[in-house]
Amino acid sequence: MIFDNPPNKTNIAFLSSSSALSSSFTSSTASSGSTVPGPGSLTGKAILALGKATLRSAEYVLIRRRLNVIASKFPLADSDASNVRGIEQMYDDLLELSRLEMYSDTIRDRALRILLVQIGIRQTRHMIKSLKKWPDIEIQLFLTEFLLLLDSIRLSQRDAKDEATIKAYQGAIAAWESHSIAPFIDFCERLARSPEYSTILLRAGILDFLLHLYVNHLRDPLAETDRGNIHRVSTLQVECNFLLAALCATQSNLSMIRDHPLHALWPTRPELPFTINGADRIQQRISAWNVVSREVILRRLYSTFSVMLDPTRTFADFLLYDACVDLLELSGDERMDIEIGIRALRSLHQVFTHAFRAAQHAIKRYLELSTVKHSVKIIAQIVRRLSRIIEPITPEAKLFFSRWDHKDLVINAIPHFLHLFINLAKADDTFLTIFLAADVLGLMRPFLEMELSGSSEIQIAHHGPDLFTVYDPPDFALLALIKERGLKDLLPELPPQEKSLHARVYRRNILRRAFNVFLGRGDLQHLFPEFWNFEWEDLPRELEGSEYPALWAPPLI
């Protein structure tokens, strides 16, 4: 940490004259006037006359004894503090001893634990009173250390040194608390009620702290060893909203918040003047994800996937909408690296298979608020990524699937996306145009071939890396067969009662529905003249084996 004119250890007053330790001094020492008090100095005077070497050993013994006296009074309810003699000096001393790089780790850690326990039991009125005596920079440094200690991303990487301090805080939290971070948010909110201290909180890094909570879906980072509590419902969102409302106290604070990516990502609330709605919110979220770190993005993807694994959990519409917007944008942005793009795609798959109707409604709203050009760009990139997971040996497929995935999921993941696209295309002609322009039809080809051949595996080797842009002899044969007999006859319904065929029944139904929605409408036949007027002998020989995307999709809008 950087100090403004960092104080020298020998210039700090170490002892409290109101404590039992006063008997340790001679009268001449205790009355020494050669003390320069620090910004949270103890209420006695340093024994500078003893000399530096003696002072180092003396200070440790005396401070340890003073700390023992203080520790015997804690934890302490605010309502009982008035009955404790010298309570204000005790808080002054605890805060002083918690200062970074000023005292031994043993002393500091013990002082920090006492303070954190008070935060954990939500008894912080006297602590805040003493803290407000400090200069702004010292308060900022103090808060920054606590923010880093309890940061939801950093907590997963904590070292043994922090473990005991965090355990002390965690052990103090009442059983009725729904989230272990809630008491700390309450402490910050109490401090932020004064506008000048809300500004200090912003400078200390509270927005990064809240951003990291958000990308983890406000999950309790201290409950992850207890799987039953990982996704527990809590009031943390409400407490965070109270804190954010307090942080908006001044126009300068509001400007600081609007300059931070959190303002575009945090759920909208009427009491939070920095949140936005509508199409502007989509653009702001895109900009926000472009400035946060890669680690923060991956945390968002991981936590979204994880919370969707809980089949009992339900989500508010606005939270599901934000999740769908993020996953569509991250998986459909060609600038994102392969890991982010594919993990976003898998998380999107998890979202709409967990809550299909709600996710479909959210994606519908996203498409309505986005321009057609932007939607085509996003969906086309998603289709390109999907085309790369068909082949199981590709890097994309290895990222998308896990070794625990059922074989039916491995084959039917893309039909799941087709199912989503079909339902959206049926709802709106503009959506249909978007999906056609994005070449969604290209995703059908390998699965049609698999079903028509009766194979249980997708035969795609002859299609090359860009499956949906290659036009070759097997496609001529496929189209000729479909035109001659129709897809309904070629793919008859399978007995749904046969459990071993469920995955195949689903796949066939999706392919038939996709064919009817995307190609079966007469007013769309002009988009596919080669398909509807197909005659083998009419096809130019030079097209065989060449790229011919117009067969499967109209020109891009």
N, C-alpha and C positions, 0 to 999 in steps of 0.2 A: 504494500500500500504506500501511497505517496502522502507525506505529511507536509503541511505548511509550517515551516520552522519546527521540525520535530523536536519535542522536549528531550532533554538529557535525563537519563535514569537518576543521576545523583541530584537532580534539581526537583524531583517529585517528593512531596510530603507523604511519608509512608504510614503514619500512625494516627489513630483516632484518639484525641485527648479525652473523649467521652467514654472510651472503652476501659475494660479492666486492665489493659496493657499499660496504662499510664504509670502504674507502680514500677515499671521496668526502667524508668528514666530517673536521672538525677535532676534536681531543679534547674541546674545551670544548663543542662542539655535541652530540657523541655522548653526553656524560655529563649532558645536561640532564635535570632531574627534573620538568619542567613538562608531562609527558605524561599524558593521561587515556586509558587503553587502551579500545578499542571491543570489542564482543563477539566479534570474530574478528581482532583487530588483528595486524598484522605484528609480528615479534619484535624489532625495533629500536625507536627512539624518534623522534618527529617533531622537526623542526628548527624549533621555534616561534620561536626567536630571529631567524630570517631575515625574519620579517614575512610577512603574508598574501600580498601580491602576488608576492614572490619565491618563497614556498612553492608557489604554484599551478604555476608553471613548473618549479620544481625537482622537485616531487613527480612530475610527469608523466615527466620524463626519468629519474629514479631508479627509478620503478615500472616503466617500460618496460624498463629494463635488467635489473631484477630478474626481470621476467616472461620476458625472453629466456633468462635463465639457467635458469629453471624449465622453460620449454618445451623446452629442449634435452634434458631428461631424460625427457620423455613422448612417447608412451604408455609406461607402465611396468607390468610384471606385479607382482602383490603379492609373489610369491616372490623377485623381484629387488630389491625396495624396500629390504631391509635392507643391501644393498651400496651404497646411495646415501646419501652423507653429508647430513644435514640434511633427510631426506625428510619428517619430521613437520612441520618449519617450512614446507616447500614447500606441503604441503597446507593448513596454516593460512593461508598467504599467498594461495593460490588461492581458498580459500573467502571470505576477506576481500575480495578484489578482485572477486568475483562478486556482492557485495551490491548490492541495488537502490538506485538513486539516490545512490550514494556516490562513484562514480568515472565517468570518461568512458565513453561507449558503446564506444569502441575497446578500452579496457582491460577493461571488464566482459565484452564479448562474447568476447574472446580467452580470458579465464579460464574462462568458461562452457564454451567449446568443449573446453578441456583436460579439464575435469571430465566433460563429457558423453562424451567419447571413452573415458575410464576406465570409465564406466557401460556404454558400448557393447561394450567388450571384457570386461566382467564382472570387473573388477579394482578393487574398491571397499573392501576391508577397511581400508586406511589412511585413505581419505576419510571413511568412517563414524566412525572413531576420532577424527579431528579435528573432524568435525561435531558430535559429542556434547559437545564443550567449550562449545558455544554455549548461550545461554539458550533456553528452549522456544519463545518467540515468534519468535526469529531463525531457528531450525530450521524452524518452520512456514512462515515467509515464503519461505525458500529452497526448500522442497519445493513450495509452491504455485506458484512460478514455473516449476519443471520440469513440474509437472502440467499447467499451462496451455500450456506450450510443446509438449508431446507429446500433448495432448488430441486424440482421433481426430476430433472434430467441428471443432475449431479449426484442425487441420492443413490441412483443405481450404480454409481461408480465410486462410492465413498470408501475411504480407507479406514484402517483400524483405529487411527487417531480420532476420527470423528464419530466412530461407532458408539463409544460410551456416552458422548454428549447427546447424540440423537436418541439413544436408548433412554436416557434420563428424561428427556422431553416426552418421548412416546409413553413412558411409564406413568407420567403424571396426568395424561389425558383421561378425562372421565369416560366411563363406559357408555354414557348416553351420546357422546360426540359421534357424529356420523362420518367424520373425516379428520384425519390427524393434522392436516394443515389448517383446518378451520380456526383453531385458537390463535394461530399466528396471524391469519388474515384479520381476525378481530383486533389483535394488538395494533396492527398497521392502520386499521380503520379508525381506532380511537386516537391514534397519533395524527392521522390525516384530517381530523375534524378542525384542526387549526391550519388555516391556509399556508402559513409559512412552513409548517412541517410537512404538509402534503407536497410542497415543492422539493423539499429535501428527500422525501421518499422517492419521488420521480428520478432525482439525480442519483439516488443510491442503486437504482436498477429494478424497481418494483414492476415495471412493464415487462421486462424480460422474464421476471419470475412468473408473472401471470400468463405470459405467452407460453412458457414451458408447461404450465399447468393445463392450458387450453389444448395444446397439441397432444397431450396425454389424455384427452377427454376427461379432465378433472379427476382421473383415477387416483386413488390413494397410494402414493409411492411407498408408504410405510406398511401397507397391508398386503403387499404382493406375495409374501410367504404364506398367507392364508387365502387360499384360492376362493373360499366362500365369500370373502370380503372384497375381492378385487373390484367388482362391478357394483358394489353396494350403492343404493340410492342415498344421496346426501344433500345437504342444504348449502354446500360450498358455493354453488353458482350464485345463490342469493347473497351470501356474505361477500363474495367478490364484487357483485354489482354495487353493494353498499360502499365498498372501498373505492371502486372506480368513480362513483358519483361524488364522493368526498374529494377525490383527486382532481375533479373538474372545477374546483372552487374558483379559480381565477382564469382569465383569458390566456395568460401566458402558460399556465398548466395545460389548458385545453389545446393550445398550439403544440406543446411537447407531445401530447398524446396522439394528435393527428399526424405527427411526423413519424410515429412508430408503427410498424406493421400490425400491432395488436388491434388498432382502431378498425381495420378492415376485416379482421378475422373474428373478433369477439361477437357473440350473439347479440342481435339488435334488441335494445330495450328503450322504452320511451324516456326513462330517467337518465339515459346516457346520451348526451348530445353529440358525441363523436361517431356514433354508429350510423350506418347508412343502409338504404333499402334499394330494391329495383335493379335495373341494369347496371347502374353505377357501382353497386356492391360487387358484381361479378368482376368488373374491371379492376376495382380496388383490391380484390382478393388475388387476382392474377399478379398485380404489381407487388403485393405483399410477399407472395411465395417466391418471387424473383429476387428478393433482397435478404430473406432469412437464410441461415446456414443450411447446408445439405443435411446435417444431423437433425435439425429441427423438422425438415420435411420428412425424413425417414421415420422420425418419431410419430409424426401425424399418421403416416401410412400404417405403421406397425400397430399403433393403438386403435385405429379405426378397424383394422382386421380383427384385433383381439376382442374388442368389445362386442363385435358382431358374432363371435363364437358362442355367446351366451344366448340360448334360444328363448329364455324367459324375459329378456330385457326388451323394453319398448323405448322408443325415442320420440321426442317432440318433433313436430313437422319441421320447425325452423332449423333444428340441429341436423336432421337427416338431409334437408336441402343443402345446407352448407357443406356437409360431407360429400354429397354427390357433385356439387360444383367443384370442389377441390380435386376430387378423384378424376373427374372428366378432364379438367384442365391439366392436371399433372400427367395423366396417361396420354393425353392428346397433344401435348406440347413437344414438338420435335427437338426442342433445345434441351429437354431433360435427358439425362443419361439413361442407359438401358435399365439400370437397377431401379431408379425412381419410376420410370415409365411402366415397367412390368409389375412392380410391387403395387403401384397405384391401380393398375388394371386388375390385379388379383383382389385388392381390397374392394374395388368397385363390384366385382363379381360377388364377393362376400356380402356386400350391402344389399344388392338387389335380390339375392337368393334368401337372405334373412328376412327382408321386409319388401316383398316384390311390389305390391300395389303402392305402398308409400314411396318407395324409391322411384317407381315409374312416374308417379305424380310429380316428384321433385325434378326428375330429368325433363319431363314435359315443360315444367315452368322454366327451367334453364334454357331450353331451346326456344321458348317463346320470348324470352328476354334478350337472347343473343341474336346477332345478325345472321342471315343465312350463310353468308360467306365465312364467318367465323365458325359457325356450327359445322359446315362441310369440312373445314380445315381440321377441326378437332376430331370429328368422327372418322375422317379418312385416316388420320394417324393412328387412331385406335384400331381400325381395321387392319392397317399395316402391321401393328404389333400383334394382333390376334393371328394374322396369317403366319407369323413366325413361331407361334407356340403349337401349331399343328404337328410339326416335325419334332418328336420328343428329344432329339439330340441337340437341338439348338440351345444357345445360351439363354435365350428368352424363355424357352420351355422349362429349362432347369430352374429358372428363377420363379416362374409362375406356379409350377407344381411342386409339391413336397413328396417325400417318400411315403408319407402316411395317406396320401390321397387315394381314394378308391378308383379302380380302373374305369368305372363308368363316368366319374368326374373327368378323368383325363380325356376321354373321347367326347364327352358331351359338354365340356366347358364352352366351346364356341356355339353349339346349338342353344345354350342358355342365353348367350348374348343375342343370337338371332331371335329368340323368343321375345326378348325385350324390344328389339328393333321392330319386330312385326307389330307388337301392340301399339307402339308409338306411331308407326307409319299408318296404321288403320285409323288413328284418331285425328289426323290432320294431313291434308294434301301437301302442305309445305314440308312437314316432317318426311313424308314419302319422298319428295324431291331431294331433300338433304341426304337421306340414306342411299338413294340411287346414285347421286353424284359422288358420294363417298365410297362407292364400289362395295357396298355390303353384299351384293349378289355374289361377288367373287368368293366369299366365305362358304357359299353353298356347294360349290363344285366338288371339292374332295369328298364331302359327305354324301352327295348324290352318287358319286362313282362307287363309294364304299357300299352303299345300300343296293345299288343296281347290280353290283358284282357279287353280292352276297357275302362279302368279306367281313371279318370282324375287326380288320385293321384298315387304317386309311392309307391308300396307295397314292403317294403324291410325288414320287421321285421325278417323274417326267415333267412336273410343273416348274421346277427351279425355285429359286429363293423368293421371288415375288409371285406367289401363287395366283393372284387375281389379275395379273397383267399378261400372262402368257396364253397364247391361243395356239393349240397344237392338235394333231390328228385325234387323240382320244376325246378332245372336246367336240370335234365334228361328229364323232360317232355318238357321243352322249346327247347332243342336241338333236341329231337325226332320230334317235330312239324316242326322245321325249316328244318331238313333233309328230312322230308316227303313231304313238300309242297313248300319249298323255301321262302325266305323272301319277295320276290317281290309279291307273291300271298298273303302272310299273311298280308302284309302292303300295300294295294293298295293306289294309289294316291288319295288324297282328293281334292275337288274342290277348287282351289287357289283363286277364286273370292270371296269366303265366308270369310269375314273379321274375323268373330268369330273363324275361324279355322286356321288362319294364323300361330299361334304358333305351332299348331299340325302338319300342313303341313310341316313347317320347320323341326320340330323334326323328322318326318317320313322320310323326304328326307335325313337328316343327317344320320339316322340309316341305311338306305339302302345303302348310299354311303360308310359309314364306313364298312359295311359288305362286300361290293364288293372290297374295297381297302385292308382291313386287312385280309380277309379270302377267297376272291374269286379267287385269283391267284393260278394257278395249281402248280407253282414251290414252293409255300409255304405250300402245303398240308402235306409235311413230318413233319412240325412243329406241326401239330395238328392231329396226327393219331387217337386219340380218337373221334375227331369230324367227320372226313371224313369216318371212318369205324365204325360208331356208330351203335350198335344193343343193344337194351335194355337188352336182356337176356345175352349178353356177358359181361355186367358190373359186376365186383366183388361186392358182397353184402357189403363187408367191406368198400367200398368207400362211401357208402351212409352216408351223414352227416359229412364226414371227410374233411379235407383240401386237395384239389387236384388242385393246381394252374396250372398245366401243361395243363389242358383243355383250359384255357383262355389265356395262354401266354407261350412262349418257355422258356427254362432255361435261367437264366441271363447270359449275356456275361461276 
